[in-house]
């Protein structure tokens, strides 16, 4: 049976999840497109419902059969309804509803923060990042660069915004992420527990490659326009810049964070290699 009415309760639910308030209220978010759905399944992320077109099913028969086994509800919808359900201008023909509960949104409890710090070797903290494309790109770089945890301030863009997922190229499902009720408190506690907290600041006196990033470290990046607030800067014990040509004031936050992440990864690999050579 093909769903064709925009008044269908499931269709209404998909459309409501376009809004952040509804995603929070329902504890769900949208996963759109074949690649993201494949990545969600590969990561074992719970998908609750899927709507797809007949043409998508025809072109993705193997994946469709797999979805029948792991998703409680799969429905065929018309092309017109798919356009109404999807968040993209030219949808691929498949959208899923995923459970949001696995996104660990800490309320700031000391037990949760202590557990986070005990396993952290390399982290990234983002303050008031507003562009979903930037957050998604940072997630992609963080996963590739061996980051353990990504912390976001509560006033950043929704971590499950559809554009964040798309920009992450599927790596969203593979990175531990938490929305922090007080990023300042968490960074101060990280410092107190012996973790280095490094702020990326254009005016810093030392380049990021001169900082020892091989020790437990949190890399902190700030808002696209305003950068890091003075409050968050006061919770950082190291400031580092990314040297650029004299006529360039600063880099895009996603590029800047990615450069520092991969430098940290390089230093750690070099340290491991040097240690193995000594043995």
N, C-alpha and C positions, 0 to 999 in steps of 0.2 A: 504494500500500500504506500502510495506517495502522498506526503503531506503537502497541501497546496494552500492552506488558509493561514493568513498572518495572525489570525486569532487563536491558533493552536497554542495550548499552554506551554509546550516545549519551545516553540518558536518565540513566544513572549519571553521565556526565561533567557534564551540566548541573547535576545535583543537588550534585555535589561542589563546583562553583564557587560555591555559596552561602557557602563558608568562605574566609576570607582566606588561610589557609595554602595551600589548593589553587589559588587564583587566582595566587599567587606561584609555586607549583611548576610549574603548567601554562603560565604566561605568557599567561593568558587571563582574561576577565571576561565577565559577562552584561550584555546590553543588552535591556531589556524594554519592550515597548509600541511601538505604531505610530510615534508621534512621534519617539522616540529612535532607532529604526531608520532612519527617514527622514533624520534629522539626521546620523547616522553615514555614510550613503551620500552625502549631499550634501557632507560634509567629506572624502570619500575614505578613511574609516577601514576597515581590512580586517575584514570579517566572515567567519568561518570556517564556521559551521553555523547553521541556523535550524530551530526547531521551531514549528509553528503548528497551529491547529485547522482543520477543514474550514470551519467557519462564518467564521473570520477570513479565509480565502482567498476565500471567496465575497464578502465585504464589501469586500475590498481587492484586487480582481483586477489593477488596473494596477500597484500596488506589488509584488504577488506575481510578476508577469511580469518586472519589473525585477530582483527578487531572484534569479530563475533565471539571469540573465546575470552577476551579480557575486558570488554566494555559491556556493562549491563544493558545499555539501550543504544541501538543503531537505527537511524531512520533515514529514509530517502525523502528529499525535498525537491521542489521544482527549482529551476534556475532563478526565477524571480525571488523566491524565498531565500535562496542562498545569498543573493545580492543584499537582501535585507538583514540576514543573520551575520554576514561577514563584516570585518572591520576594514578590509582592503577594497580598493577601487575595482580591481579585477581579480576576484577570488578564484582559487584553484578548484573549489568545489567541495571542500571538507572543512568542518569546524567542530571542535570538541569542547566539552565542559570538563575542566579538571578540578580536583579537590584542592582547596587552598590551605588546608590545615597543615600540610607539610612545610609550608613557609613559616619558619620559626620566628614569629614576631614577639621578641622578648618584651616584657613589661618592665624590665629593669631590675628583676630580682637578683640578689647577690649570688644565689646559687647558680643561676643560669650564666651570669657573667663569669663566675669562677670556672665553670665547666668550659666555657668558650676559651678562656685564657690558657687553661691547662694543656690544651692540644694545639695551640696556635704557634706555628713557626713563621708563616708569612701571611699577613692579612692586609686588606685594603679597607679604608673607611672613607665614606663619601658624605660630604656636608652640603645639603641643599642643592643637589644636582637636579635640574629641572627638565633637561632634554632626555626623553626616553631613549633616543638613539645613542647618546653618550653612555648611559647606564648599560645598555645592551652591549655596546662595544667593549666597555670595561669588563663586563662579565665574561665575554669571549676571551679577552686577553688574560684575565685572571685565571681562568680555567687552563688555558694553554701554558701559562707561566708558573703553574704550580702553587697558586694561592690557596690557602686552606679555608679562609673565611672572608666574606664580604659584609661589611657593616654599612648601613645607610641611616642617615638621620631621618627622623619621622617626617620632616618637611621636604624630603626629596620626592621625586616622581614615584608613583606606585610601582613597586618592583614587578608586579604582574601586569603592567600596562602592555597591551598587545604589541606596541612598537618596541618595547624592551625585549620581549621574547624574540621578535623577528631579528632585531639587531644582534642578539646573542648567537644567532645561527645554530640554535639548539643546545648550546652549552649551558643555558639557563638551568637545565635540569640536573646538572652535574656539579654545581657549586653550592656550598653551604652559605646561605644568606640570612641575615637577620636585620630587622628594622629596629633601631635602638631608640628607647624613650629618652635617653640622655647620652648622647655621643660623648659629651665632655666628661661625664663621670666614668664612662667605660674606658676612655683613653687614659684618664688619670690613674685608674685602677690597673690598667695594663702596664703603665710606667712603673707603678709601685711593685708590680710582680716581676719586674725585670725585663719587660718587653720594650724594645726601642720604638719610639713613635716619631716618624719622619714626615714633616710637612713639606709639600711641594709648593715653593714660593718663588716667583720670578726674581725677586730682589735678594735672595739668599746669597751668602758669601762663598759657599762651596757648591761644586757641581755634584749631581747625584751619584756619579761614578766614583767620587772620592769618599762616599759614605760606606761604611762596612754594613752591607745589607745581607750578609751571610748569617748573622745572628738573628734570633727571633725579632721580627720587625712588623710594624703596621705602617703602611704607606697611606698618608692622608691627603685627599684632594678636595677642592672646594668648588663652590658655585661658578657657573660659566662666566658670569660678569663680575661678581664681587670677590671671587676667590674665597679663601678661608676667613672666617670671622676671628676677631681678636680672642674671643673666648676659647675657640678650638685651638688656635695657635698657642695659647698659654698651656695647653695640655700636650704639646709636642716638645720633645727634648732635642730634636735635630731639625734644622731647616736646610733644604737643598733646592738648588735651581737647575733648570735645563738650559744650558748655554745656547743662545741663538744668535743669528746675525744681528747687527746693531739696529737695523730698521724694523725688527720684529719684536713686538712687546711681549707676547706670550703665545703659547700653543693651546690648541683645543684641549680641554680637560681629559678627554678619552685618550688622545695621543700622548699627552704628558704622563698620565697614569700608566699607560702601556709601556712606555720607555723605561720607567723606574721598575715596573714589575719584571720586565725581561732582563734588566741589569741585575736585579736581585737573583733571578734564576741563574744567570750566567755566573755570578759570584759563588753561588751555592754549588753548582756543578764543578766549578774549578776547585773549590775547597774539597769536594769529595774526591776528585781526580788526584789532587795533591796528596791527600791522606792515603789513597790506595797505592800511590807511587812509593811513599815512604815505607809502607808495609812490604 
